[in-house]
Amino acid sequence: MAGETTSADDAKNEFNSFVTGLGRGVAGALFLALPMLMTMEMWYLGFTIARERLLLLLLLNIPLLILLAHRIGFEETFTWREAIRDAIIAYGIGIVTSVIVLAALGLLHADMPVSEAVAKIALQSVPASIGAMLGRSQLGHDDTEDDGKETPYHGELLMMAAGALFLSLNIAPTDEMMVLAYKMSIWHAIVVTVLSIALMHGFVYAVSFIGGHELEPETPWWHAFVRFTLPGYVIALAISIFALWIFERLGDSSAVEIMLSVIVLGFPASLGAAAARLIL
């Protein structure tokens, strides 16, 4: 009888933990995706975005969610099957949250073409699903919890890509980003590049953030810079190019204009990459 009681208590605690994770997921989706849900450029993109590019964005989001789920799922995940399950749940939360908020704001209505409504929801569900997954980490601090998971090097790079993508999605569709790139000179671009790299390195290694990766005293400073910061910045620039292409922001721009746009977007993308390593 005692064994059955213990088993029932364990099942109840597991269910409560899962429900708590869902609540944090909804809160994370709302808190982190609401700026995009209330951005005019994102509403119009649901009508204008090329469907093949939107599909590519949705497909790219899946492995990122699975990686995040394996690291910080709605409950402890020990297998990739469980991580896939949590990724599906996060995507579902992102979709439901997007539908509710868009409908509440009057951005979905009965006479809207189905393709436009689906595109709006699908587009908004990407940042909302990432926010849902991050909600457990950002909104669920537990000082007694130590999952003991060690993320491999390629896993850290993928998490940096997730952080860069999340912040890029918030800024790439806006007109202000293109205006900034238009007003910048080459010297401005150099300053922004140096600032991006310096802040990215400082966020992770020089400032005492919770979750930061501290270096051993005998480790030379350039080791972390070469191993993490520079690859992370390259990833941030690659994600920036991808986001600009997805949202059709490159167009017929010259090589210099494209470079400036990428560097401007690379600034928040690099901070997102650094932040992802701090919170995951």
C-alpha positions as a Python dict, from the first residue, in 0.01 Angstrom:
ca = {
    (1, 'M'): (0, 0, 0),
    (2, 'A'): (282, 236, 86),
    (3, 'G'): (437, 173, -255),
    (4, 'E'): (110, 248, -431),
    (5, 'T'): (69, 571, -233),
    (6, 'T'): (421, 680, -320),
    (7, 'S'): (360, 600, -686),
    (8, 'A'): (36, 799, -685),
    (9, 'D'): (209, 1094, -518),
    (10, 'D'): (490, 1083, -773),
    (11, 'A'): (238, 1078, -1060),
    (12, 'K'): (49, 1369, -905),
    (13, 'N'): (368, 1570, -857),
    (14, 'E'): (473, 1496, -1214),
    (15, 'F'): (134, 1610, -1345),
    (16, 'N'): (144, 1927, -1133),
    (17, 'S'): (493, 2001, -1260),
    (18, 'F'): (376, 1954, -1618),
    (19, 'V'): (74, 2182, -1569),
    (20, 'T'): (298, 2444, -1407),
    (21, 'G'): (529, 2419, -1706),
    (22, 'L'): (232, 2476, -1939),
    (23, 'G'): (135, 2785, -1742),
    (24, 'R'): (486, 2920, -1763),
    (25, 'G'): (485, 2840, -2135),
    (26, 'V'): (171, 3046, -2193),
    (27, 'A'): (316, 3331, -1988),
    (28, 'G'): (642, 3313, -2182),
    (29, 'A'): (462, 3311, -2516),
    (30, 'L'): (261, 3620, -2420),
    (31, 'F'): (547, 3806, -2254),
    (32, 'L'): (807, 3747, -2524),
    (33, 'A'): (593, 3738, -2839),
    (34, 'L'): (346, 4018, -2761),
    (35, 'P'): (563, 4289, -2925),
    (36, 'M'): (542, 4102, -3255),
    (37, 'L'): (174, 4024, -3212),
    (38, 'M'): (113, 4400, -3188),
    (39, 'T'): (347, 4509, -3469),
    (40, 'M'): (185, 4638, -3788),
    (41, 'E'): (459, 4508, -4018),
    (42, 'M'): (398, 4154, -3891),
    (43, 'W'): (26, 4182, -3964),
    (44, 'Y'): (92, 4279, -4325),
    (45, 'L'): (355, 4009, -4367),
    (46, 'G'): (84, 3750, -4315),
    (47, 'F'): (-61, 3871, -4644),
    (48, 'T'): (256, 3945, -4842),
    (49, 'I'): (519, 3694, -4728),
    (50, 'A'): (617, 3430, -4981),
    (51, 'R'): (464, 3103, -4867),
    (52, 'E'): (777, 2897, -4943),
    (53, 'R'): (984, 3129, -4722),
    (54, 'L'): (730, 3106, -4443),
    (55, 'L'): (739, 2726, -4469),
    (56, 'L'): (1118, 2730, -4443),
    (57, 'L'): (1097, 2944, -4128),
    (58, 'L'): (848, 2703, -3973),
    (59, 'L'): (1066, 2404, -4057),
    (60, 'L'): (1376, 2572, -3913),
    (61, 'N'): (1192, 2642, -3589),
    (62, 'I'): (1126, 2272, -3525),
    (63, 'P'): (1484, 2153, -3453),
    (64, 'L'): (1546, 2466, -3246),
    (65, 'L'): (1242, 2389, -3032),
    (66, 'I'): (1351, 2027, -2993),
    (67, 'L'): (1694, 2137, -2876),
    (68, 'L'): (1544, 2383, -2629),
    (69, 'A'): (1299, 2118, -2508),
    (70, 'H'): (1583, 1874, -2445),
    (71, 'R'): (1752, 2142, -2234),
    (72, 'I'): (1458, 2313, -2059),
    (73, 'G'): (1139, 2120, -2140),
    (74, 'F'): (808, 2151, -1956),
    (75, 'E'): (929, 1872, -1731),
    (76, 'E'): (1255, 1679, -1703),
    (77, 'T'): (1336, 1530, -2045),
    (78, 'F'): (1588, 1250, -2072),
    (79, 'T'): (1520, 1124, -2425),
    (80, 'W'): (1482, 1292, -2759),
    (81, 'R'): (1132, 1145, -2785),
    (82, 'E'): (1029, 1343, -2477),
    (83, 'A'): (1201, 1652, -2619),
    (84, 'I'): (1002, 1617, -2942),
    (85, 'R'): (683, 1588, -2737),
    (86, 'D'): (763, 1909, -2547),
    (87, 'A'): (854, 2086, -2873),
    (88, 'I'): (512, 1993, -3015),
    (89, 'I'): (345, 2124, -2700),
    (90, 'A'): (538, 2451, -2724),
    (91, 'Y'): (437, 2489, -3089),
    (92, 'G'): (77, 2423, -2991),
    (93, 'I'): (94, 2689, -2719),
    (94, 'G'): (242, 2931, -2973),
    (95, 'I'): (-37, 2864, -3223),
    (96, 'V'): (-320, 2889, -2967),
    (97, 'T'): (-174, 3203, -2812),
    (98, 'S'): (-135, 3365, -3153),
    (99, 'V'): (-493, 3282, -3252),
    (100, 'I'): (-638, 3420, -2928),
    (101, 'V'): (-437, 3744, -2929),
    (102, 'L'): (-481, 3814, -3301),
    (103, 'A'): (-855, 3749, -3276),
    (104, 'A'): (-886, 3964, -2962),
    (105, 'L'): (-711, 4250, -3142),
    (106, 'G'): (-949, 4224, -3438),
    (107, 'L'): (-677, 4104, -3676),
    (108, 'L'): (-860, 3781, -3761),
    (109, 'H'): (-1214, 3802, -3893),
    (110, 'A'): (-1462, 3585, -4079),
    (111, 'D'): (-1426, 3749, -4423),
    (112, 'M'): (-1046, 3718, -4424),
    (113, 'P'): (-904, 3472, -4681),
    (114, 'V'): (-805, 3146, -4517),
    (115, 'S'): (-453, 3161, -4660),
    (116, 'E'): (-393, 3504, -4506),
    (117, 'A'): (-527, 3400, -4165),
    (118, 'V'): (-319, 3083, -4164),
    (119, 'A'): (-7, 3275, -4269),
    (120, 'K'): (-57, 3533, -3992),
    (121, 'I'): (-100, 3265, -3730),
    (122, 'A'): (193, 3058, -3859),
    (123, 'L'): (424, 3359, -3869),
    (124, 'Q'): (336, 3470, -3517),
    (125, 'S'): (354, 3117, -3380),
    (126, 'V'): (732, 3100, -3435),
    (127, 'P'): (834, 3362, -3174),
    (128, 'A'): (540, 3260, -2955),
    (129, 'S'): (655, 2896, -2950),
    (130, 'I'): (1012, 2998, -2866),
    (131, 'G'): (874, 3222, -2592),
    (132, 'A'): (666, 2932, -2461),
    (133, 'M'): (974, 2714, -2437),
    (134, 'L'): (1185, 2986, -2277),
    (135, 'G'): (907, 3059, -2029),
    (136, 'R'): (1007, 2762, -1816),
    (137, 'S'): (1363, 2889, -1788),
    (138, 'Q'): (1293, 3259, -1745),
    (139, 'L'): (982, 3241, -1527),
    (140, 'G'): (1054, 2924, -1333),
    (141, 'H'): (1360, 2984, -1120),
    (142, 'D'): (1430, 2712, -868),
    (143, 'D'): (1750, 2748, -671),
    (144, 'T'): (1730, 2389, -554),
    (145, 'E'): (1703, 2248, -901),
    (146, 'D'): (2015, 2123, -1074),
    (147, 'D'): (1945, 1906, -1375),
    (148, 'G'): (2310, 1833, -1426),
    (149, 'K'): (2282, 1854, -1802),
    (150, 'E'): (2592, 1941, -1993),
    (151, 'T'): (2537, 2095, -2333),
    (152, 'P'): (2787, 1993, -2600),
    (153, 'Y'): (2966, 2257, -2804),
    (154, 'H'): (2741, 2220, -3109),
    (155, 'G'): (2439, 2235, -2877),
    (156, 'E'): (2558, 2566, -2735),
    (157, 'L'): (2599, 2705, -3085),
    (158, 'L'): (2246, 2596, -3175),
    (159, 'M'): (2110, 2762, -2861),
    (160, 'M'): (2290, 3080, -2959),
    (161, 'A'): (2120, 3052, -3298),
    (162, 'A'): (1783, 3020, -3122),
    (163, 'G'): (1846, 3337, -2921),
    (164, 'A'): (1964, 3526, -3228),
    (165, 'L'): (1662, 3412, -3428),
    (166, 'F'): (1419, 3515, -3157),
    (167, 'L'): (1547, 3870, -3132),
    (168, 'S'): (1591, 3901, -3509),
    (169, 'L'): (1227, 3809, -3567),
    (170, 'N'): (1123, 4101, -3346),
    (171, 'I'): (1321, 4360, -3542),
    (172, 'A'): (1380, 4239, -3900),
    (173, 'P'): (1024, 4317, -4023),
    (174, 'T'): (1027, 4678, -3899),
    (175, 'D'): (1090, 4981, -4120),
    (176, 'E'): (1307, 5141, -3852),
    (177, 'M'): (1574, 4876, -3903),
    (178, 'M'): (1603, 4965, -4273),
    (179, 'V'): (1608, 5339, -4194),
    (180, 'L'): (1898, 5286, -3954),
    (181, 'A'): (2092, 5095, -4218),
    (182, 'Y'): (2025, 5373, -4470),
    (183, 'K'): (2154, 5643, -4236),
    (184, 'M'): (2470, 5456, -4135),
    (185, 'S'): (2814, 5503, -4285),
    (186, 'I'): (3091, 5245, -4307),
    (187, 'W'): (3249, 5392, -3993),
    (188, 'H'): (2921, 5353, -3807),
    (189, 'A'): (2908, 4991, -3922),
    (190, 'I'): (3259, 4928, -3787),
    (191, 'V'): (3165, 5079, -3450),
    (192, 'V'): (2845, 4871, -3430),
    (193, 'T'): (3039, 4555, -3519),
    (194, 'V'): (3301, 4613, -3250),
    (195, 'L'): (3031, 4705, -2998),
    (196, 'S'): (2831, 4392, -3080),
    (197, 'I'): (3129, 4162, -3032),
    (198, 'A'): (3243, 4338, -2714),
    (199, 'L'): (2899, 4328, -2554),
    (200, 'M'): (2844, 3968, -2659),
    (201, 'H'): (3172, 3860, -2501),
    (202, 'G'): (3116, 4073, -2192),
    (203, 'F'): (2762, 3947, -2133),
    (204, 'V'): (2877, 3588, -2114),
    (205, 'Y'): (3223, 3601, -1961),
    (206, 'A'): (3304, 3937, -1802),
    (207, 'V'): (2978, 4018, -1620),
    (208, 'S'): (2857, 3799, -1333),
    (209, 'F'): (2527, 3689, -1486),
    (210, 'I'): (2355, 3380, -1353),
    (211, 'G'): (2423, 3105, -1601),
    (212, 'G'): (2735, 3271, -1741),
    (213, 'H'): (3028, 3053, -1843),
    (214, 'E'): (3312, 3138, -1609),
    (215, 'L'): (3668, 3070, -1725),
    (216, 'E'): (3926, 2889, -1521),
    (217, 'P'): (4202, 3122, -1396),
    (218, 'E'): (4462, 2947, -1608),
    (219, 'T'): (4257, 2974, -1928),
    (220, 'P'): (4380, 3251, -2162),
    (221, 'W'): (4120, 3520, -2241),
    (222, 'W'): (4138, 3457, -2613),
    (223, 'H'): (4028, 3094, -2576),
    (224, 'A'): (3665, 3181, -2501),
    (225, 'F'): (3676, 3466, -2750),
    (226, 'V'): (3782, 3238, -3035),
    (227, 'R'): (3575, 2936, -2929),
    (228, 'F'): (3244, 3106, -2847),
    (229, 'T'): (3225, 3479, -2907),
    (230, 'L'): (3347, 3495, -3267),
    (231, 'P'): (3150, 3185, -3382),
    (232, 'G'): (2849, 3327, -3197),
    (233, 'Y'): (2876, 3656, -3383),
    (234, 'V'): (2909, 3475, -3716),
    (235, 'I'): (2594, 3279, -3626),
    (236, 'A'): (2416, 3605, -3538),
    (237, 'L'): (2509, 3753, -3877),
    (238, 'A'): (2396, 3438, -4057),
    (239, 'I'): (2063, 3445, -3872),
    (240, 'S'): (2031, 3815, -3960),
    (241, 'I'): (2080, 3740, -4331),
    (242, 'F'): (1823, 3462, -4306),
    (243, 'A'): (1568, 3684, -4127),
    (244, 'L'): (1614, 3967, -4379),
    (245, 'W'): (1572, 3722, -4665),
    (246, 'I'): (1264, 3559, -4509),
    (247, 'F'): (1095, 3897, -4469),
    (248, 'E'): (1204, 4008, -4817),
    (249, 'R'): (1408, 4299, -4683),
    (250, 'L'): (1703, 4255, -4917),
    (251, 'G'): (1525, 4310, -5248),
    (252, 'D'): (1740, 4482, -5509),
    (253, 'S'): (1975, 4635, -5252),
    (254, 'S'): (2341, 4680, -5333),
    (255, 'A'): (2610, 4476, -5158),
    (256, 'V'): (2695, 4770, -4930),
    (257, 'E'): (2330, 4825, -4834),
    (258, 'I'): (2289, 4454, -4758),
    (259, 'M'): (2604, 4455, -4547),
    (260, 'L'): (2485, 4755, -4345),
    (261, 'S'): (2142, 4600, -4293),
    (262, 'V'): (2298, 4275, -4172),
    (263, 'I'): (2529, 4458, -3930),
    (264, 'V'): (2239, 4661, -3789),
    (265, 'L'): (2028, 4350, -3732),
    (266, 'G'): (2337, 4163, -3612),
    (267, 'F'): (2356, 4395, -3311),
    (268, 'P'): (2038, 4270, -3138),
    (269, 'A'): (2091, 3922, -3283),
    (270, 'S'): (2432, 3894, -3116),
    (271, 'L'): (2285, 4004, -2782),
    (272, 'G'): (2009, 3747, -2826),
    (273, 'A'): (2270, 3479, -2891),
    (274, 'A'): (2460, 3576, -2576),
    (275, 'A'): (2143, 3594, -2369),
    (276, 'A'): (2037, 3247, -2487),
    (277, 'R'): (2355, 3098, -2342),
    (278, 'L'): (2292, 3276, -2013),
    (279, 'I'): (1934, 3159, -1958),
    (280, 'L'): (1941, 2807, -2104),
}
